[in-house]
Amino acid sequence: MEPSFGSLFESLDYREFLRNYYQGRRELHGYFSLRYFGNKVGIDSSFLIRIFQGKNHLSEDSLPVVAKFLKMSRKEIEYFENLVGFNKAKTEAKARTFFEKLQKIRGVAYTTLEASRTKYFQDWFCVAMRSLLDYYPFEGNFAKLASEFHPPISADQAKQAFYVLLELGLIQRLDSGGIEVLDNHLHSGFRWTQKTIQEYQKTTMQLAMDSLDTVHKPLRDISTMTMNIGPDDLSGIRTLIEEFQENLAKLVEDSKISDRVYQLNLQLFPLSRVEEK
């Protein structure tokens, strides 16, 4: 059994795809080491690691060798070559050209709603970027866009997130050259997969923990509350939380000026044993 290439057409980062391919082959075949993989595609294992880490790119000469070893179809090769070009693109204009080619190769049947939801929550900065672009005047400079995030992200990460939002129809380009954010009221009422949401929540909780050390206290508000409750109190507390979220959504919706993106986590969980009924 060989790893499936289906994920190639869902990828906007060929280095991540290669890393996942290697890990999949490694799990299936113990002999499939970095050195083995590198020898088969003519790449030094140390350089291969840097590719997996997003620090280096494949050379043009290595593309057909890698494609042949991975037994790619003609369509997969075309997508792979354009994906490498997309990841290497230094300007927004070049990235857009390659992105349009990738969309054409995929065809209209590629993006399903379920896959779209998963991709949106894959990285915290993708969700944050959607809010950021609602007020930030993006002009095609991904390095400058990346510098707006805290904690910092790379220009490559900013580019990936931007095109994920574009691909999922959550933002669109305007004739004037600006960006418009669509579907302003996304919420978790959709049927996203539980694991996807849990991983995203774990990430944002870690960001909250990190902010205790990296964000000046007047710019954050993190408080805790430990309490005793009865079996009938939990539903009432959850109702209050839902009402608070609705009121908060209304408050920020009516805000006339936005100049920053904030993350709010409401965390209610037991600290003693609870019998599930």
C-alpha positions as CSV (number, residue, x, y, z in Angstrom):
1,M,0.0,0.0,0.0
2,E,1.4,3.4,-1.0
3,P,0.4,6.8,0.4
4,S,-2.4,8.5,-1.5
5,F,-1.6,11.6,-3.6
6,G,-5.1,13.0,-3.1
7,S,-3.8,15.5,-0.7
8,L,-1.5,17.1,-3.4
9,F,-4.4,18.9,-4.9
10,E,-5.5,20.2,-1.5
11,S,-2.1,21.6,-0.8
12,L,-0.8,25.2,-1.2
13,D,2.7,24.3,0.1
14,Y,4.7,21.6,-1.7
15,R,7.2,21.3,1.1
16,E,4.5,20.4,3.6
17,F,3.2,17.9,1.1
18,L,6.6,16.3,0.7
19,R,7.1,16.2,4.5
20,N,3.7,14.4,4.9
21,Y,4.6,12.0,2.1
22,Y,7.9,11.1,3.8
23,Q,6.2,10.6,7.2
24,G,3.6,8.4,5.6
25,R,6.1,6.3,3.8
26,R,8.2,6.1,7.0
27,E,5.3,4.8,8.9
28,L,4.6,2.1,6.3
29,H,8.2,1.1,5.6
30,G,10.9,1.3,8.3
31,Y,13.7,1.5,5.8
32,F,12.3,4.7,4.3
33,S,14.8,7.1,6.0
34,L,15.7,10.7,5.0
35,R,18.9,9.4,3.5
36,Y,17.0,6.8,1.5
37,F,14.5,9.4,0.2
38,G,17.3,11.8,-0.5
39,N,19.3,9.3,-2.5
40,K,16.3,8.4,-4.6
41,V,15.7,12.0,-5.6
42,G,19.3,13.2,-5.7
43,I,19.1,15.5,-2.7
44,D,21.3,15.5,0.4
45,S,19.4,14.5,3.5
46,S,20.4,17.6,5.4
47,F,19.1,19.8,2.5
48,L,16.0,17.7,2.4
49,I,15.3,18.5,6.1
50,R,15.6,22.2,5.3
51,I,13.1,21.8,2.5
52,F,10.7,20.1,4.9
53,Q,11.2,23.0,7.3
54,G,10.4,25.5,4.6
55,K,13.9,27.0,4.7
56,N,14.9,25.9,1.2
57,H,13.3,25.1,-2.2
58,L,13.7,22.3,-4.7
59,S,15.8,23.2,-7.7
60,E,14.2,23.2,-11.2
61,D,16.4,20.2,-12.1
62,S,15.1,18.1,-9.2
63,L,11.4,18.5,-10.0
64,P,11.1,15.8,-12.7
65,V,13.3,13.4,-10.5
66,V,11.0,13.9,-7.5
67,A,7.9,13.6,-9.7
68,K,9.1,10.3,-11.2
69,F,10.0,8.8,-7.8
70,L,6.6,9.7,-6.4
71,K,5.0,8.2,-9.5
72,M,2.9,11.3,-10.2
73,S,0.4,11.4,-13.0
74,R,0.7,14.0,-15.8
75,K,-1.9,16.2,-14.0
76,E,-0.1,15.8,-10.7
77,I,3.2,16.8,-12.3
78,E,1.6,19.9,-13.8
79,Y,0.1,20.8,-10.4
80,F,3.3,20.1,-8.5
81,E,5.4,22.2,-10.9
82,N,3.0,25.2,-10.6
83,L,2.8,24.7,-6.8
84,V,6.6,25.0,-6.5
85,G,6.4,28.2,-8.6
86,F,3.7,29.5,-6.4
87,N,5.7,28.9,-3.2
88,K,8.8,30.4,-4.8
89,A,7.0,33.5,-6.0
90,K,8.5,36.7,-4.5
91,T,5.7,39.1,-5.6
92,E,2.0,39.0,-5.2
93,A,1.5,39.4,-8.9
94,K,3.6,36.2,-9.7
95,A,1.9,34.3,-6.9
96,R,-1.5,35.3,-8.3
97,T,-0.6,33.9,-11.7
98,F,0.5,30.6,-10.3
99,F,-2.5,30.4,-8.0
100,E,-4.9,30.9,-11.0
101,K,-3.1,28.0,-12.8
102,L,-3.5,25.8,-9.7
103,Q,-7.2,26.5,-9.5
104,K,-7.6,25.7,-13.2
105,I,-5.7,22.4,-12.8
106,R,-7.8,21.4,-9.8
107,G,-11.1,22.0,-11.6
108,V,-14.3,23.2,-10.0
109,A,-14.9,19.8,-8.3
110,Y,-11.9,20.2,-6.0
111,T,-13.2,22.4,-3.1
112,T,-15.8,20.7,-1.0
113,L,-17.4,22.5,1.9
114,E,-16.0,20.1,4.5
115,A,-12.4,20.4,3.1
116,S,-12.8,24.2,3.1
117,R,-13.7,24.3,6.8
118,T,-10.7,22.1,7.7
119,K,-8.3,24.3,5.8
120,Y,-9.6,27.5,7.3
121,F,-8.9,26.3,10.9
122,Q,-5.6,24.7,10.1
123,D,-3.5,27.7,11.1
124,W,-4.4,30.3,13.7
125,F,-3.0,33.1,11.5
126,C,-5.4,32.2,8.7
127,V,-8.4,32.9,10.9
128,A,-6.7,36.1,12.3
129,M,-5.8,37.3,8.8
130,R,-9.4,37.3,7.7
131,S,-10.2,39.8,10.5
132,L,-7.0,41.7,9.8
133,L,-7.8,42.2,6.1
134,D,-11.1,43.8,7.2
135,Y,-9.2,47.0,8.0
136,Y,-5.6,46.5,6.9
137,P,-4.8,48.0,3.4
138,F,-3.0,45.1,1.9
139,E,-1.1,46.1,-1.2
140,G,0.6,42.9,-2.2
141,N,3.6,42.9,0.2
142,F,3.4,39.7,2.2
143,A,6.4,40.5,4.3
144,K,4.8,43.7,5.5
145,L,1.5,41.8,6.0
146,A,3.3,39.2,8.1
147,S,4.8,41.9,10.3
148,E,1.3,42.8,11.5
149,F,0.9,39.5,13.4
150,H,1.7,38.8,17.0
151,P,3.4,36.4,17.5
152,P,5.3,36.9,14.3
153,I,4.7,34.8,11.2
154,S,6.8,34.5,8.0
155,A,6.0,36.1,4.6
156,D,5.5,32.5,3.3
157,Q,2.9,31.8,6.0
158,A,1.2,35.1,5.2
159,K,1.0,34.2,1.5
160,Q,-0.3,30.7,2.2
161,A,-3.1,32.1,4.5
162,F,-4.0,34.8,2.1
163,Y,-4.6,32.4,-0.8
164,V,-6.4,29.9,1.4
165,L,-8.9,32.7,2.2
166,L,-9.1,33.6,-1.4
167,E,-9.6,30.0,-2.4
168,L,-12.4,29.4,0.1
169,G,-14.2,32.5,-1.0
170,L,-13.8,34.3,2.3
171,I,-12.1,37.3,0.7
172,Q,-12.2,38.7,-2.8
173,R,-10.3,41.2,-4.8
174,L,-11.9,44.5,-5.7
175,D,-11.5,46.2,-9.1
176,S,-10.0,49.1,-7.2
177,G,-7.2,46.8,-6.1
178,G,-8.3,46.4,-2.5
179,I,-9.6,43.3,-0.6
180,E,-13.1,42.7,0.7
181,V,-13.9,40.3,3.5
182,L,-16.9,38.2,2.8
183,D,-19.3,36.3,5.1
184,N,-18.5,38.4,8.1
185,H,-20.5,36.3,10.5
186,L,-18.7,32.9,10.4
187,H,-19.3,30.9,13.5
188,S,-18.8,27.3,14.7
189,G,-22.5,26.5,14.2
190,F,-21.4,24.8,11.0
191,R,-20.6,21.1,11.2
192,W,-16.9,21.3,11.3
193,T,-15.1,18.2,12.3
194,Q,-14.5,17.9,16.1
195,K,-10.8,17.2,15.8
196,T,-10.2,20.2,13.6
197,I,-11.9,22.5,16.1
198,Q,-10.1,20.9,19.0
199,E,-6.7,21.4,17.4
200,Y,-7.5,25.1,16.6
201,Q,-8.7,25.7,20.2
202,K,-5.5,24.1,21.6
203,T,-3.5,26.5,19.5
204,T,-5.4,29.6,20.6
205,M,-5.2,28.5,24.3
206,Q,-1.4,28.2,23.9
207,L,-1.3,31.7,22.3
208,A,-3.2,33.0,25.4
209,M,-0.7,31.4,27.7
210,D,2.2,32.9,25.7
211,S,0.7,36.3,25.9
212,L,1.2,36.4,29.6
213,D,4.9,36.7,28.9
214,T,4.8,38.6,25.6
215,V,2.0,41.1,25.8
216,H,2.1,44.2,28.1
217,K,-0.6,43.8,30.8
218,P,-2.7,46.9,29.8
219,L,-3.1,45.4,26.4
220,R,-4.6,42.1,27.6
221,D,-7.1,40.9,30.1
222,I,-6.7,37.4,31.4
223,S,-8.5,36.4,34.5
224,T,-9.5,33.1,36.2
225,M,-12.3,32.0,38.4
226,T,-12.7,28.8,40.4
227,M,-16.1,28.0,41.8
228,N,-18.4,25.3,43.1
229,I,-21.5,24.5,41.1
230,G,-24.3,22.1,41.2
231,P,-25.5,19.7,38.5
232,D,-28.2,22.1,37.4
233,D,-25.9,25.2,37.2
234,L,-23.9,24.2,34.2
235,S,-26.6,24.7,31.6
236,G,-27.4,28.1,33.1
237,I,-23.7,29.1,33.0
238,R,-23.5,28.0,29.4
239,T,-26.5,30.1,28.5
240,L,-24.9,33.2,30.1
241,I,-21.8,32.5,28.0
242,E,-23.8,32.3,24.8
243,E,-25.6,35.5,25.6
244,F,-22.3,37.2,26.3
245,Q,-20.9,36.1,23.0
246,E,-24.0,37.4,21.1
247,N,-23.8,40.7,22.9
248,L,-20.1,40.9,22.2
249,A,-20.6,40.1,18.5
250,K,-23.2,43.0,18.3
251,L,-20.7,45.4,20.0
252,V,-17.9,44.8,17.6
253,E,-20.2,44.8,14.7
254,D,-21.3,48.3,15.5
255,S,-17.7,49.5,16.0
256,K,-16.9,52.2,13.5
257,I,-13.1,51.9,13.5
258,S,-10.9,48.7,13.7
259,D,-7.1,48.8,14.0
260,R,-6.2,45.5,15.7
261,V,-7.2,41.8,15.9
262,Y,-7.9,40.2,19.3
263,Q,-8.7,36.6,20.3
264,L,-11.1,35.8,23.1
265,N,-11.2,32.4,24.6
266,L,-13.9,31.5,27.1
267,Q,-12.8,28.4,29.0
268,L,-15.1,26.6,31.4
269,F,-14.0,23.1,32.5
270,P,-14.2,20.8,35.5
271,L,-11.3,20.6,38.0
272,S,-12.9,17.7,39.9
273,R,-14.3,14.3,38.9
274,V,-17.7,14.5,37.2
275,E,-20.0,11.6,36.6
276,E,-21.3,11.8,33.0
277,K,-25.0,11.1,32.7
